[in-house]
Amino acid sequence: MLASEIIKRPIITEKTMLLVENNNKYTFSVDKRANKIQIARAIEELFKVKVVKVNKINTTPKLKRVGQHTGFKINVTKAIVTLAEGDKIEMFAA
């Protein structure tokens, strides 16, 4: 898999921005077939940073209901990537 296929998009929320500021951890939505080693290599290739640790989270689809209609939210695979001291990704800078 190519690096651009593994990393789908960054996840930018209040909680993830606190992780960036306090712990130098960045959160991405990734392909569910990718493993931690592939995710680390893709981040290093795309952003030219040193990855120290990768935590991968598989979420389950949740049941949602709007009126009488029911359906499921999509299942997302997230990766929380810890970077080396001094490295940062400019995309998350505000």
N, C-alpha and C positions, 0 to 999 in steps of 0.2 A: 504494500500500500504506500502511496505517496504521502508526504507530510501534510499536504493540503487536504487530503482525503481523511486523515486521522483527526485533525483538529477542525471542528465544524465552526464554532464561534465562541467568543468569550462570554462568560456569564457575569454581568455587572449589576449587582444589587447592593443595598446598604451593608448587608452582612459580608459580602465578598470584598467590598472596599475596606471594611475594618480589618479583614485578614491581610490585605495588601499593606495597609499602613502599619499594623502592629507586628506581623509575623513574616512578611515578604512571601506570602502565599497567593497564588493566582489560580482562578477557577475557569475551566473551559468545558464546553460541551464537546464530547469526543465520540468517535465511532465505537459502537458496542463490541465490535470484533477485535479492537486493538488491545494489546496488553500494556503493562506499565513500562516496559522497556521501549516499545514502539512509541508510546506517548512521550517519554523523556527525549528520545532522539528527534522526534518531530518538533518539539518545543525548542530544543537546542538549534536545530537547523533553521527554523523559521525566524526566531527572534535573536539568535546569536548570544545566548546566555548559558550559564552552567546550571543544570538541574541537579539538586541534591536528593529530592525525594518526591515520589508520586503516590497519591492516594486516589484510588478509583472507586466510584460509588455508582452502583446500579440501582436506579429507582424503579419501582413497580408502577404500572398504570393504575391511576386512582379513578374510582367511579365518581362522575359528576352528574348533576341533575339540574336542568333548567326547566321549570314548570313540569310538564308531564314527559318531557324528552330526557332520556338518559343516554349517557355515553361515557367514554373513558378519556382521561388525559393521556398524552403520549408518554411512553417511558423514555427517560433520558439517561444517558451515561455521562456522569460528570467526572472530571479529574481535577484534583486540587494539587497544584505543583508548587513545591518549595524550591526557591532559587537560592543560589550561593550568596553569601554576604557581599553586598555592594552591587549586585546585578539587579536590574529592574526592567520591566517592559513598559515602553512609553505609551502604548495603547490605553493602559489603565490610568495614566496620569491625568488629573483633572485641573 
